[in-house]
Protein backbone atom coordinates (compact mmCIF):
# COMPACT_ATOMS: atom_id res chain seq x y z
CA UNK A 1 0.00 0.00 0.00
CA UNK A 2 1.24 3.48 -0.84
CA UNK A 3 0.43 6.74 0.97
CA UNK A 4 1.54 10.15 -0.29
CA UNK A 5 0.67 13.57 1.10
CA UNK A 6 1.79 17.16 0.81
CA UNK A 7 1.72 19.72 3.61
CA UNK A 8 2.13 23.44 2.99
CA UNK A 9 4.62 25.37 5.12
CA UNK A 10 3.72 28.00 7.69
CA UNK A 11 3.36 31.61 6.55
CA UNK A 12 6.90 32.70 7.49
CA UNK A 13 8.49 29.91 5.45
CA UNK A 14 6.24 30.05 2.36
CA UNK A 15 8.62 32.36 0.46
CA UNK A 16 11.34 29.71 0.86
CA UNK A 17 9.65 26.32 1.15
CA UNK A 18 7.33 25.07 -1.57
CA UNK A 19 5.99 22.16 0.52
CA UNK A 20 6.79 19.11 2.62
CA UNK A 21 5.96 15.73 1.16
CA UNK A 22 5.55 12.39 2.87
CA UNK A 23 5.74 8.95 1.27
CA UNK A 24 4.96 5.62 2.92
CA UNK A 25 5.12 2.35 1.00
CA UNK A 26 4.53 -1.03 2.59
CA UNK A 27 4.88 -3.15 -0.55
CA UNK A 28 8.04 -4.44 -2.18
CA UNK A 29 8.85 -2.76 -5.49
CA UNK A 30 9.42 -5.45 -8.10
CA UNK A 31 10.13 -3.03 -10.94
CA UNK A 32 12.00 0.30 -10.96
CA UNK A 33 10.16 3.57 -10.54
CA UNK A 34 11.49 6.34 -12.79
CA UNK A 35 11.85 9.74 -11.14
CA UNK A 36 12.10 12.77 -13.42
CA UNK A 37 14.16 15.82 -12.47
CA UNK A 38 12.03 18.74 -11.27
CA UNK A 39 14.68 21.41 -10.63
CA UNK A 40 14.11 21.86 -6.89
CA UNK A 41 16.57 21.33 -4.06
CA UNK A 42 15.24 19.05 -1.33
CA UNK A 43 16.22 18.03 2.17
CA UNK A 44 15.17 14.38 2.51
CA UNK A 45 14.84 12.12 5.56
CA UNK A 46 14.27 8.35 5.52
CA UNK A 47 12.49 7.01 8.60
CA UNK A 48 12.20 3.54 7.08
CA UNK A 49 13.99 1.52 4.43
CA UNK A 50 16.01 3.59 2.03
CA UNK A 51 15.45 3.66 -1.69
CA UNK A 52 18.02 2.01 -3.93
CA UNK A 53 19.18 3.92 -6.99
CA UNK A 54 19.79 1.70 -10.00
CA UNK A 55 21.44 4.69 -11.66
CA UNK A 56 23.96 5.22 -8.83
CA UNK A 57 24.05 1.54 -7.80
CA UNK A 58 23.66 2.38 -4.12
CA UNK A 59 21.09 3.11 -1.45
CA UNK A 60 20.20 6.68 -0.69
CA UNK A 61 21.66 8.08 2.55
CA UNK A 62 19.41 8.12 5.64
CA UNK A 63 19.23 11.91 5.26
CA UNK A 64 20.54 14.00 2.39
CA UNK A 65 20.33 17.21 0.43
CA UNK A 66 19.32 16.53 -3.13
CA UNK A 67 20.69 19.17 -5.45
CA UNK A 68 18.93 20.07 -8.66
CA UNK A 69 18.81 16.83 -10.65
CA UNK A 70 19.94 16.87 -14.25
CA UNK A 71 18.66 13.46 -15.36
CA UNK A 72 16.05 10.87 -14.46
CA UNK A 73 16.70 8.25 -11.80
CA UNK A 74 15.41 4.70 -11.47
CA UNK A 75 14.63 3.65 -7.88
CA UNK A 76 13.56 0.42 -6.18
CA UNK A 77 12.84 -0.55 -2.58
CA UNK A 78 12.19 -3.57 -0.43
CA UNK A 79 9.21 -2.20 1.48
CA UNK A 80 8.92 -0.23 4.65
CA UNK A 81 9.60 3.11 2.96
CA UNK A 82 8.81 6.14 5.13
CA UNK A 83 10.17 9.41 3.75
CA UNK A 84 9.86 13.10 4.48
CA UNK A 85 11.16 15.78 2.13
CA UNK A 86 11.40 19.55 2.32
CA UNK A 87 11.08 20.99 -1.19
CA UNK A 88 12.58 24.45 -1.44
CA UNK A 89 11.61 27.10 -3.97
CA UNK A 90 14.35 27.73 -6.55
CA UNK A 91 17.22 29.75 -5.08
CA UNK A 92 15.81 29.47 -1.53
CA UNK A 93 17.82 26.61 -0.01
CA UNK A 94 20.94 28.80 0.10
CA UNK A 95 19.28 30.88 2.83
CA UNK A 96 19.40 27.92 5.24
CA UNK A 97 22.77 26.29 4.52
CA UNK A 98 26.31 27.61 4.77
CA UNK A 99 27.61 26.03 1.56
CA UNK A 100 26.97 26.92 -2.09
CA UNK A 101 23.98 24.99 -3.38
CA UNK A 102 25.37 24.84 -6.92
CA UNK A 103 27.99 22.43 -5.51
CA UNK A 104 25.11 19.97 -4.97
CA UNK A 105 23.82 19.97 -8.57
CA UNK A 106 23.12 16.41 -9.71
CA UNK A 107 24.07 14.95 -6.31
CA UNK A 108 22.54 13.55 -3.15
CA UNK A 109 24.83 14.70 -0.36
CA UNK A 110 24.65 12.73 2.89
CA UNK A 111 23.96 15.14 5.76
CA UNK A 112 26.54 13.23 7.85
CA UNK A 113 29.23 14.60 5.52
CA UNK A 114 28.24 18.23 6.06
CA UNK A 115 29.65 18.61 9.57
CA UNK A 116 26.49 20.39 10.71
CA UNK A 117 25.44 19.22 14.20
CA UNK A 118 22.04 20.96 13.93
CA UNK A 119 21.08 18.92 10.85
CA UNK A 120 22.38 15.74 12.49
CA UNK A 121 20.25 16.46 15.57
CA UNK A 122 17.18 17.14 13.42
CA UNK A 123 17.72 13.87 11.56
CA UNK A 124 17.87 11.86 14.79
CA UNK A 125 14.73 13.50 16.17
CA UNK A 126 12.81 12.89 12.92
CA UNK A 127 13.89 9.23 12.78
CA UNK A 128 12.34 8.69 16.21
CA UNK A 129 9.12 10.66 15.58
CA UNK A 130 6.24 8.75 13.94
CA UNK A 131 3.88 11.77 13.90
CA UNK A 132 4.18 13.64 10.59
CA UNK A 133 2.89 16.94 11.95
CA UNK A 134 5.39 16.87 14.81
CA UNK A 135 8.11 16.30 12.19
CA UNK A 136 6.88 19.35 10.28
CA UNK A 137 7.03 21.36 13.53
CA UNK A 138 10.62 20.21 14.14
CA UNK A 139 11.65 21.01 10.56
CA UNK A 140 10.00 24.43 10.66
CA UNK A 141 11.64 25.22 14.00
CA UNK A 142 15.03 24.28 12.50
CA UNK A 143 14.42 26.38 9.36
CA UNK A 144 13.10 29.41 11.28
CA UNK A 145 16.12 29.31 13.56
CA UNK A 146 18.37 29.29 10.48
CA UNK A 147 16.37 32.10 8.88
CA UNK A 148 16.71 34.25 12.01
CA UNK A 149 20.44 33.53 12.19
CA UNK A 150 20.83 34.85 8.64
CA UNK A 151 22.78 31.85 7.37
Order of alpha helices (4+ residues) and beta strands (2+ residues): beta-beta-beta-beta-beta-beta-beta-beta-beta-beta-alpha-alpha
